[in-house]
Amino acid sequence: MTTTDYGLPDPDLHADFYADVPFKRLLAWVLDFFAITALTIVVLPFTAFVGLFFLIPLWLTVSFAYRVVTLVNWSATPGMWLMAIEFREHTGTRFGLATAAMHTLIYSVAIGMFFPQVVSIILMLTTPRRQGLSDLALGTAAINRPAEF
C-alpha cells in the first residue's frame, strides 16, 4: 500500500481504497445494528431482566463495548469485516485501544444528534477519503481492506 505523508492511501493515486466505502459503511452499520441488538437480548437474562427498564442505556453500553473490542482486534466491526473495509489511523496503521475508544466515543455522541449525523454523511459522500466527523476529528479513514489481509 503506497501512502501519503500521513500514512493513508492517497485518494487521487489509489482511489480504489476509497471506492464504495460510504455504501459499504451503511451496510456494515445495518449488520452491526442487528448484531448489537442480538447481543443486548442475550445479555438481558444476566441482568435478571432489570435491563428492560434501562434498555437504551444497556444497548448503548453493549454497542460501545462491541465497537471498541472489535476495532481493537480487527480495526473493523464484524459488519465492516463482512463488507471488506477497515479503519486506519493517520499513520496508516490499524486502530489501537486509544483510537478505537475515542472513535467510538465520538461516534456514540454524534449518533444521538441529528445535525452531526447529517454533516457526517455529507462528509463521507464528498471528502476525498470518505471521512465522517469522527474520522476527520481523529485523522482516521475507512478503506477497502488491502488484499494482504
C-alpha positions as YAML, in Angstrom:
chain: A
units: angstrom
residues:
- id: 1
  name: MET
  ca: [0.00, 0.00, 0.00]
- id: 2
  name: THR
  ca: [1.56, 3.27, -1.12]
- id: 3
  name: THR
  ca: [0.73, 6.05, 1.28]
- id: 4
  name: THR
  ca: [0.97, 9.82, 1.54]
- id: 5
  name: ASP
  ca: [2.94, 11.67, 4.21]
- id: 6
  name: TYR
  ca: [0.02, 10.98, 6.51]
- id: 7
  name: GLY
  ca: [0.21, 7.23, 6.01]
- id: 8
  name: LEU
  ca: [-3.22, 6.83, 4.46]
- id: 9
  name: PRO
  ca: [-3.52, 5.90, 0.78]
- id: 10
  name: ASP
  ca: [-3.61, 8.94, -1.48]
- id: 11
  name: PRO
  ca: [-7.20, 9.30, -2.74]
- id: 12
  name: ASP
  ca: [-6.02, 10.54, -6.15]
- id: 13
  name: LEU
  ca: [-3.38, 7.87, -6.77]
- id: 14
  name: HIS
  ca: [-5.21, 5.00, -5.05]
- id: 15
  name: ALA
  ca: [-8.91, 5.77, -5.39]
- id: 16
  name: ASP
  ca: [-9.69, 2.05, -5.21]
- id: 17
  name: PHE
  ca: [-9.04, 2.15, -1.43]
- id: 18
  name: TYR
  ca: [-12.00, 4.53, -1.05]
- id: 19
  name: ALA
  ca: [-14.32, 3.20, -3.77]
- id: 20
  name: ASP
  ca: [-17.84, 2.47, -2.48]
- id: 21
  name: VAL
  ca: [-16.75, 2.95, 1.16]
- id: 22
  name: PRO
  ca: [-19.79, 5.09, 2.17]
- id: 23
  name: PHE
  ca: [-22.22, 2.47, 0.85]
- id: 24
  name: LYS
  ca: [-20.25, -0.35, 2.48]
- id: 25
  name: ARG
  ca: [-20.23, 1.58, 5.77]
- id: 26
  name: LEU
  ca: [-24.02, 1.88, 5.59]
- id: 27
  name: LEU
  ca: [-24.43, -1.86, 5.03]
- id: 28
  name: ALA
  ca: [-21.92, -2.59, 7.79]
- id: 29
  name: TRP
  ca: [-23.83, -0.28, 10.15]
- id: 30
  name: VAL
  ca: [-27.07, -2.19, 9.48]
- id: 31
  name: LEU
  ca: [-25.36, -5.55, 10.11]
- id: 32
  name: ASP
  ca: [-23.73, -4.25, 13.29]
- id: 33
  name: PHE
  ca: [-27.03, -2.78, 14.50]
- id: 34
  name: PHE
  ca: [-28.67, -6.22, 14.32]
- id: 35
  name: ALA
  ca: [-25.65, -7.90, 15.94]
- id: 36
  name: ILE
  ca: [-25.64, -5.39, 18.81]
- id: 37
  name: THR
  ca: [-29.39, -5.81, 19.26]
- id: 38
  name: ALA
  ca: [-28.98, -9.61, 19.37]
- id: 39
  name: LEU
  ca: [-26.17, -9.31, 21.93]
- id: 40
  name: THR
  ca: [-28.32, -6.99, 24.04]
- id: 41
  name: ILE
  ca: [-31.09, -9.58, 24.03]
- id: 42
  name: VAL
  ca: [-28.57, -12.25, 25.08]
- id: 43
  name: VAL
  ca: [-27.37, -10.02, 27.95]
- id: 44
  name: LEU
  ca: [-30.89, -9.33, 29.27]
- id: 45
  name: PRO
  ca: [-31.30, -12.58, 31.27]
- id: 46
  name: PHE
  ca: [-27.97, -11.89, 33.01]
- id: 47
  name: THR
  ca: [-29.50, -8.67, 34.37]
- id: 48
  name: ALA
  ca: [-32.47, -10.65, 35.75]
- id: 49
  name: PHE
  ca: [-34.43, -8.74, 33.10]
- id: 50
  name: VAL
  ca: [-33.95, -5.49, 35.05]
- id: 51
  name: GLY
  ca: [-32.19, -4.34, 31.88]
- id: 52
  name: LEU
  ca: [-35.63, -4.00, 30.28]
- id: 53
  name: PHE
  ca: [-36.14, -0.88, 32.42]
- id: 54
  name: PHE
  ca: [-32.83, 0.51, 31.11]
- id: 55
  name: LEU
  ca: [-32.91, -0.92, 27.60]
- id: 56
  name: ILE
  ca: [-31.46, 2.09, 25.77]
- id: 57
  name: PRO
  ca: [-28.51, 2.56, 28.18]
- id: 58
  name: LEU
  ca: [-27.94, -1.21, 28.10]
- id: 59
  name: TRP
  ca: [-27.98, -1.22, 24.28]
- id: 60
  name: LEU
  ca: [-25.57, 1.76, 24.21]
- id: 61
  name: THR
  ca: [-23.21, 0.00, 26.64]
- id: 62
  name: VAL
  ca: [-23.24, -3.20, 24.59]
- id: 63
  name: SER
  ca: [-22.73, -1.14, 21.43]
- id: 64
  name: PHE
  ca: [-19.76, 0.73, 22.90]
- id: 65
  name: ALA
  ca: [-18.09, -2.47, 24.10]
- id: 66
  name: TYR
  ca: [-18.82, -4.27, 20.80]
- id: 67
  name: ARG
  ca: [-17.30, -1.48, 18.75]
- id: 68
  name: VAL
  ca: [-14.21, -0.89, 20.88]
- id: 69
  name: VAL
  ca: [-13.35, -4.59, 21.25]
- id: 70
  name: THR
  ca: [-13.80, -5.35, 17.55]
- id: 71
  name: LEU
  ca: [-11.99, -2.21, 16.40]
- id: 72
  name: VAL
  ca: [-9.01, -3.02, 18.64]
- id: 73
  name: ASN
  ca: [-8.83, -6.61, 17.41]
- id: 74
  name: TRP
  ca: [-9.58, -6.19, 13.69]
- id: 75
  name: SER
  ca: [-9.65, -2.43, 13.09]
- id: 76
  name: ALA
  ca: [-13.18, -3.14, 11.87]
- id: 77
  name: THR
  ca: [-16.51, -4.18, 13.30]
- id: 78
  name: PRO
  ca: [-17.88, -7.55, 12.15]
- id: 79
  name: GLY
  ca: [-20.18, -5.71, 9.74]
- id: 80
  name: MET
  ca: [-17.23, -3.81, 8.30]
- id: 81
  name: TRP
  ca: [-15.22, -7.03, 8.09]
- id: 82
  name: LEU
  ca: [-18.01, -8.64, 6.05]
- id: 83
  name: MET
  ca: [-18.06, -5.58, 3.77]
- id: 84
  name: ALA
  ca: [-14.25, -5.82, 3.36]
- id: 85
  name: ILE
  ca: [-13.48, -2.41, 4.86]
- id: 86
  name: GLU
  ca: [-11.40, -1.42, 7.87]
- id: 87
  name: PHE
  ca: [-10.29, 1.69, 9.71]
- id: 88
  name: ARG
  ca: [-6.76, 3.03, 9.59]
- id: 89
  name: GLU
  ca: [-5.11, 5.70, 11.71]
- id: 90
  name: HIS
  ca: [-3.48, 8.73, 10.09]
- id: 91
  name: THR
  ca: [-0.19, 6.81, 10.08]
- id: 92
  name: GLY
  ca: [-1.76, 4.02, 8.03]
- id: 93
  name: THR
  ca: [-1.71, 1.58, 10.96]
- id: 94
  name: ARG
  ca: [-4.66, -0.32, 12.39]
- id: 95
  name: PHE
  ca: [-6.56, 1.07, 15.37]
- id: 96
  name: GLY
  ca: [-5.12, 0.74, 18.85]
- id: 97
  name: LEU
  ca: [-7.15, 0.88, 22.06]
- id: 98
  name: ALA
  ca: [-6.99, 4.67, 22.48]
- id: 99
  name: THR
  ca: [-8.05, 5.39, 18.91]
- id: 100
  name: ALA
  ca: [-10.79, 2.74, 18.98]
- id: 101
  name: ALA
  ca: [-12.18, 4.14, 22.23]
- id: 102
  name: MET
  ca: [-12.04, 7.78, 21.07]
- id: 103
  name: HIS
  ca: [-13.54, 6.94, 17.68]
- id: 104
  name: THR
  ca: [-16.36, 5.02, 19.34]
- id: 105
  name: LEU
  ca: [-16.96, 7.78, 21.89]
- id: 106
  name: ILE
  ca: [-17.20, 10.49, 19.22]
- id: 107
  name: TYR
  ca: [-19.41, 8.23, 17.10]
- id: 108
  name: SER
  ca: [-21.67, 7.43, 20.08]
- id: 109
  name: VAL
  ca: [-22.16, 11.09, 20.94]
- id: 110
  name: ALA
  ca: [-22.73, 12.12, 17.32]
- id: 111
  name: ILE
  ca: [-25.18, 9.29, 16.56]
- id: 112
  name: GLY
  ca: [-27.55, 10.70, 19.17]
- id: 113
  name: MET
  ca: [-27.85, 14.06, 17.42]
- id: 114
  name: PHE
  ca: [-29.45, 14.74, 14.05]
- id: 115
  name: PHE
  ca: [-27.23, 17.56, 12.77]
- id: 116
  name: PRO
  ca: [-23.84, 15.88, 13.36]
- id: 117
  name: GLN
  ca: [-25.11, 12.74, 11.61]
- id: 118
  name: VAL
  ca: [-26.25, 14.69, 8.56]
- id: 119
  name: VAL
  ca: [-22.93, 16.52, 8.43]
- id: 120
  name: SER
  ca: [-21.05, 13.23, 8.83]
- id: 121
  name: ILE
  ca: [-22.99, 11.61, 5.99]
- id: 122
  name: ILE
  ca: [-22.40, 14.60, 3.71]
- id: 123
  name: LEU
  ca: [-18.68, 14.50, 4.53]
- id: 124
  name: MET
  ca: [-18.50, 10.75, 3.79]
- id: 125
  name: LEU
  ca: [-20.04, 11.41, 0.38]
- id: 126
  name: THR
  ca: [-17.92, 14.44, -0.51]
- id: 127
  name: THR
  ca: [-14.44, 14.25, 1.06]
- id: 128
  name: PRO
  ca: [-11.65, 12.59, -0.92]
- id: 129
  name: ARG
  ca: [-11.01, 9.96, 1.77]
- id: 130
  name: ARG
  ca: [-14.74, 9.47, 2.50]
- id: 131
  name: GLN
  ca: [-14.25, 10.53, 6.13]
- id: 132
  name: GLY
  ca: [-17.07, 11.23, 8.58]
- id: 133
  name: LEU
  ca: [-16.91, 13.63, 11.53]
- id: 134
  name: SER
  ca: [-15.19, 11.17, 13.88]
- id: 135
  name: ASP
  ca: [-12.70, 10.29, 11.15]
- id: 136
  name: LEU
  ca: [-11.85, 13.94, 10.49]
- id: 137
  name: ALA
  ca: [-11.52, 14.65, 14.21]
- id: 138
  name: LEU
  ca: [-9.02, 11.81, 14.67]
- id: 139
  name: GLY
  ca: [-7.37, 11.80, 11.23]
- id: 140
  name: THR
  ca: [-8.61, 8.27, 10.55]
- id: 141
  name: ALA
  ca: [-10.28, 6.79, 7.47]
- id: 142
  name: ALA
  ca: [-12.20, 3.70, 6.46]
- id: 143
  name: ILE
  ca: [-10.61, 1.99, 3.48]
- id: 144
  name: ASN
  ca: [-11.26, -1.10, 1.42]
- id: 145
  name: ARG
  ca: [-9.29, -3.88, 3.07]
- id: 146
  name: PRO
  ca: [-5.96, -4.42, 1.31]
- id: 147
  name: ALA
  ca: [-5.53, -7.82, -0.36]
- id: 148
  name: GLU
  ca: [-2.77, -8.95, 2.06]
- id: 149
  name: PHE
  ca: [-5.35, -9.03, 4.88]
...
